[in-house]
Amino acid sequence: MNWQVYIILCSDESLYTGITTDIERRFCEHAEGRGAKYFRGRQPVKVVYLEKEHTRSTASKREAQIKAMSRPKKEEIII
C-alpha cells in the first residue's frame, strides 16, 4: 500500500491528476518533460493534493474519480 494519488497545479493554472509510488521522482519527471504528454507545453508548479496509503488498484480507481470531477469539486478537495 505505497501508491499515492496526486494533483499538480500547472503553469497554465490547469490541474493534472496522476498516481505514483514516489511523488518527488514523478514531479521531477513531469518537470523534465518525461512521462505524461500533458506536460508538453506546460510546466508543473507544485503538488497541491496528495493521498497516501493506496494499493495500485485503489489508486487507479481514485484517480479516475478525481479526473471525473469538475474543477470546482477538485478545488474543494484541495483546500
N, C-alpha and C positions, 0 to 999 in steps of 0.2 A: 504494500500500500504506500508507494512512494511517488505516485503520479500527482501532478498538480494541474489545475485549470487556471489560466491567467487571462487577463485583459491588459492590452498595451494601448496607451494613448499614442497616436501617431502625429507626425509633424503637420498633417493636413486636418488635424482635430478628429479624425476617424478613430474608431475603436476596433482593435483586432483581438480576436479570441482564439486561444490555442491550448494545447496540452503539452506537458513535458515532464521529465524526471529531474531536470536541472534548470531552474529558471535563469540563473546567471549565464550559463552556457547558451541557452536558447536566445536570450536577449542579445547576446554578442553576435550570434549567428544572424539574427534579423538585422542588426546594425551594420554588419559586413555585407549584407545583400545575399547571404546564403540561406537556403531553406525556402520559406514561403515566397511565392511570386508576388504576393500582396505588397511586399516591401520594395518592389521596384518602383522608383519614383516617389517614394515617401520614406521617412526615417522613423524608427521607434523613438519616442521621447522618454517614456517611463512606464513601469508596470503600475497600474492603478488598482488592480484587483488580483488576489491570489487565494485559491482554495487548495488546501493540502489534504493529505490522507485519503487519496483515491486509489482504486485499482485502475488498470488500463481501461477496463470496461466501464466503470462508473465515471471516469474522467471523460471518456468519449461521449457518454450519454449526457453528462452535464454540459460539455462543450456544445453539443447540438441544441440543448435547451437555451443556453445563453445566446447562441447565434440566431435563434428564432425570435428572441426578444426585440422589441422596439428600442430605439435609442433612449427614450425616457426611462424605460424599465431597466436597461443596463446601468444608467446613471443612478438609479435608486439602489442597486446592489453595491455600486462602487462607494457610495457615501457611507 
